[in-house]
Amino acid sequence: MGDRGGAGGSRRRRTGSRPSSQSGGGPAAAEEEVRAAAPGATGRPPTRTRAAAPTRAPLPQCHRLQDSLFSSDSGFNNYRGILNWCVVMLILSNARLFLENLIKYGILVDPIQVVSLFLKDPYSWPALCLVIVANVFAVAAFQVEKRLAVGALTEQAGLLLHVLNLATILCFPAAVALLLESITPVGSVLALMVYTILFLKLFSYRDVNLWCRERRARAKAKAGKKANGGTAQRMVSYPDNLTYRDLYYFLFAPTLCYELNFPRSPRIRKRFLLRRLLEMLFLTQLQVGLIQQWMVPTIQNSMKPFKDMDYSRIIERLLKLAVPNHLIWLIFFYWFFHSCMNAVAELMQFGDREFYRDWWNSESVTYFWQNWNIPVHKWCLRHFYKPMLRRGSSKWVARTGVFFASAFFHEYLVSIPLHMFRLWAFTGMMAQIPLAWIVSRFFQGNYGNAAVWLTLIIGQPVAVLMYVHDYYVLHYEAPVVGA
Ligand SMILES: CC(C)(COP(=O)(O)OP(=O)(O)OC[C@H]1O[C@@H](n2cnc3c(N)ncnc32)[C@H](O)[C@@H]1OP(=O)(O)O)[C@@H](O)C(=O)NCCC(=O)NCCS
């Protein structure tokens, strides 16, 4: 910092830096000079002439000790403008891709074709029938719980019935999807998703009711009477929760974890609901359009390099597919976790709207899985991970167990509809454990965040291409080979 006070600078009192005002001029400087010279300024009369005062008065400084904004030491973190620039660049580059795609393929969006993905025959709706039949399993679980509550069933018999019911929930739709000709792959995926959600919900329903019975037994043993505690404040207590109304509220609510008393929002906000419904409608169209117009031709063009085992072209195709795939995935995230879940929650006055957390800031793979799909994460913690820890498993074993179960369900939802068992989805989920270790070991902070984004952007199209390639080979090339 240069001392621009001249000869008197070393003796002057520092008045703090004023980087904006320049030395030797300006009203502030003049004012300071006048104040320094004024008789009452120091409480003593001036002993020097007015002419000497400017040389001794502190001159405002224009430099101070400071870092450049891009240095991490500067503490500067407002990159809003750069974020906007990224968005503008993204829109521009995608607009170019969009135009190129239109010129190359014309308009491929076809709503009629979408219907054919769900139905083979307009008079047969197997996926919908499967979803309706799912009620039987919900009612079965309810009846078992009713009998357990009044002691008409022993706990062992109840457990056996629940296990049978839950196993059937997974096996029955899988068998139908594998054996029934008239069901389409997309119809199968939707039906299997409904059954998987039902499985997780009824698992939770059984666990929570069991915890209530155990608590009731403990309370009975302690007090001898007053088994359920107080029934004040319109709170439902066990076994009053065992009603169809309560069961179906839980089955439709946007959560996988059962509770006797869910937090409720005071009213339905019509504007909020309308916004979410419009988003649902618009984003559904957008996703379908992007898949038909952008994803499908890119995937189709990837088959030849795969067939020829042309690795450089395969990588080029993979990177090309990564862009629309990632965009659609992001739209899907907003559509499902924000629009759909909030719309359902608003309609049902379901109060807990934490369906996702800030997974986009993940600096580790672990953080991503803790924050991206909160309903599933909560279920995993409450009904799988923590019970395993309580039974004495190590964290590593419990975490591997959770990822194994998750990998199983991912594979279940892909392999059965495609009638093809390749374990790509299973491997992808199981690979999260070593990946989490690698990312946390070698990448921290922003590098960790970039590593998580990269695995999301590249990992998914790899799995998509693997399945599509195998499906293509199985359904379109096998007859040729046979002939
Ligand atoms: C496996 C998984 C559950 C681990 O979660 P995690 O948050 O990393 O686990 P942590 O070890 O940090 O512990 C989490 C909780 O267990 C608790 N806990 C830790 N050790 C415990 C112990 N010995 N006994 C009881 N609780 C314990 C912690 O206090 C913490 O509780 P909190 O959530 O109330 O704060 C998580 O990674 C996961 O959900 N993975 C699967 C995700 C998935 O497949 N999603 C599918 C989306 S499509």
The ligand as a MOL file (V3000), in Angstrom:
LIG
                    3D

  0  0  0     0  0            999 V3000
M  V30 BEGIN CTAB
M  V30 COUNTS 48 50 0 0 0
M  V30 BEGIN ATOM
M  V30 1 C -28.0340 -46.9120 2.7980 0
M  V30 2 C -28.5890 -45.6010 3.2640 0
M  V30 3 C -29.9420 -45.8050 3.9310 0
M  V30 4 C -27.5880 -45.0320 4.2540 0
M  V30 5 O -28.0590 -43.7940 4.6930 0
M  V30 6 P -27.0640 -42.7780 5.4410 0
M  V30 7 O -27.8580 -41.5640 5.7300 0
M  V30 8 O -25.8240 -42.6420 4.6500 0
M  V30 9 O -26.7140 -43.5600 6.7800 0
M  V30 10 P -25.9490 -43.0360 8.0970 0
M  V30 11 O -24.9600 -44.0550 8.4860 0
M  V30 12 O -25.4830 -41.6430 7.8710 0
M  V30 13 O -27.0790 -43.0420 9.2390 0
M  V30 14 C -28.3290 -42.5730 9.0300 0
M  V30 15 C -29.1670 -42.6280 10.2750 0
M  V30 16 O -28.9220 -43.8110 11.0170 0
M  V30 17 C -28.6500 -43.4620 12.3680 0
M  V30 18 N -27.7270 -44.4500 12.9470 0
M  V30 19 C -26.4100 -44.5430 12.7350 0
M  V30 20 N -25.9210 -45.5730 13.4500 0
M  V30 21 C -26.9540 -46.1090 14.1390 0
M  V30 22 C -27.0810 -47.1840 15.0460 0
M  V30 23 N -26.0410 -47.9290 15.4050 0
M  V30 24 N -28.3110 -47.4720 15.5280 0
M  V30 25 C -29.3710 -46.7330 15.1830 0
M  V30 26 N -29.3080 -45.6980 14.3230 0
M  V30 27 C -28.1220 -45.3980 13.8190 0
M  V30 28 C -28.0350 -42.0960 12.2860 0
M  V30 29 O -28.1900 -41.4080 13.5100 0
M  V30 30 C -28.8750 -41.4600 11.2310 0
M  V30 31 O -30.1320 -41.0800 11.7740 0
M  V30 32 P -30.9390 -39.7860 11.2480 0
M  V30 33 O -31.2090 -40.0320 9.7930 0
M  V30 34 O -32.1690 -39.7860 12.0800 0
M  V30 35 O -30.0230 -38.6420 11.4830 0
M  V30 36 C -28.7320 -44.5780 2.0890 0
M  V30 37 O -27.5420 -44.4730 1.4100 0
M  V30 38 C -29.8100 -44.9900 1.1220 0
M  V30 39 O -30.9590 -44.6470 1.3130 0
M  V30 40 N -29.4380 -45.7220 0.0580 0
M  V30 41 C -30.3670 -46.2920 -0.9030 0
M  V30 42 C -30.9830 -45.2430 -1.7220 0
M  V30 43 C -31.7520 -45.8110 -2.8520 0
M  V30 44 O -31.5930 -46.9130 -3.2630 0
M  V30 45 N -32.6070 -45.0130 -3.4050 0
M  V30 46 C -33.3490 -45.4110 -4.5500 0
M  V30 47 C -33.7280 -44.2180 -5.2750 0
M  V30 48 S -34.3740 -44.5770 -6.8540 0
M  V30 END ATOM
M  V30 BEGIN BOND
M  V30 1 1 1 2
M  V30 2 1 2 3
M  V30 3 1 2 4
M  V30 4 1 2 36
M  V30 5 1 4 5
M  V30 6 1 5 6
M  V30 7 2 6 7
M  V30 8 1 6 8
M  V30 9 1 6 9
M  V30 10 1 9 10
M  V30 11 2 10 11
M  V30 12 1 10 12
M  V30 13 1 10 13
M  V30 14 1 13 14
M  V30 15 1 14 15
M  V30 16 1 15 16
M  V30 17 1 15 30
M  V30 18 1 16 17
M  V30 19 1 17 18
M  V30 20 1 17 28
M  V30 21 1 18 19
M  V30 22 1 18 27
M  V30 23 2 19 20
M  V30 24 1 20 21
M  V30 25 1 21 22
M  V30 26 2 21 27
M  V30 27 1 22 23
M  V30 28 2 22 24
M  V30 29 1 24 25
M  V30 30 2 25 26
M  V30 31 1 26 27
M  V30 32 1 28 29
M  V30 33 1 28 30
M  V30 34 1 30 31
M  V30 35 1 31 32
M  V30 36 2 32 33
M  V30 37 1 32 34
M  V30 38 1 32 35
M  V30 39 1 36 37
M  V30 40 1 36 38
M  V30 41 2 38 39
M  V30 42 1 38 40
M  V30 43 1 40 41
M  V30 44 1 41 42
M  V30 45 1 42 43
M  V30 46 2 43 44
M  V30 47 1 43 45
M  V30 48 1 45 46
M  V30 49 1 46 47
M  V30 50 1 47 48
M  V30 END BOND
M  V30 END CTAB
M  END
